[in-house]
Amino acid sequence: MTKSATPEEKPAATFATFARALVDLPAAGFKCGQIVTADAKVIKSLTDAGIVDANPDAVDYAQSMGHKAVVIQNTQAAIEQGQTIDEGREAS
């Protein structure tokens, strides 16, 4: 028997995911070293581009340094800038 989702539960893809910013991304509203939070798709895109580190140890380190989580303000800008940075690396 499988467990059905109750109205309070959300699909895993909508849960916020945390990561540590590795660069400043002003258009998205965060700076290097801060903890950022967004849905898993956004964090994966930024991780793939090398903009954030989603490893729990990286997030724990940022927390130990006193950083609080910052919600990514403009997720579309974050993804677009992440793709642009990633494409620039591939072209080099």
N, C-alpha and C positions, 0 to 999 in steps of 0.2 A: 504494500500500500504506500503510495507516495503522499507526501504532505502537500496540501494545496496552500497557496499564498493567502494570507489573511489581508484584509484591506490596509492594515497598518504596515505591512511589509512591502518593500519596493524591490524590483528586479535588481540584481547585483550591479548592472551597468549604471544605475542611477545613484549609487552610493558615492559619497565624496571620497576621494583618494588624496592622500597627502604626499608631498615630496619636498625636497630642499632645493631651492633655486641656486643654480650654478652661475647664472649671469643676470644682469639687470635687463628687464623687459618692461620699460615704462608704459608702453601701449597696453600691456596686460595688467599693470598695476603692482608689479613686484620688483624687488631688488635682490641682488646676490646675497645668499645666506639665509634669506627668509624661508619660512615654511609656507608653501602654497597649497591650496586645496581647490579641487574642481572634480568634475566627474571623471571616471576612469579613462574615457576616450581622450579627453584633453591631456591628462597626465601622461598617458602612453605616447601621444604625439610629441609632447615636449621632452619626454625621456628619450625617445628615438632620435630626436634632434640634438640631444646633449645639453638641453637647457635646464633640466631638472634631474635630480637623482631621487628615484622613488624607493630606494632601498631603506627599509625601516631603520637601519643603523644611521643613515644620513639624517633622517628625520629626528631620531633620538639625539644626535649630536647637535642639531640646530636648536632643539628644545633645551638641551643642557646649556647652550649659550644664551638662553633667555628669549629666543625668538618665539613669537606667537604666530598662529596660522593666519594667513592672509588669503581671502577668497579672490581668485583670479577675476578681475573686474570685466575684462573683455575677452571671453574665451575664443571668439573667432579671430581676433587680432593675435592672440597667443599662438593659435594653431598656424595661422598664415606666416607669422614671423618665424616660428619654429621650422616650417617647411622651407622658407627662404634661406635660413641659416644652414639647414641640412643640404639643400641644393648647392649652396656656395661651397660647402666642404667637398661635395662630390665633384664639382667642377675643377677644384684645385689639383 
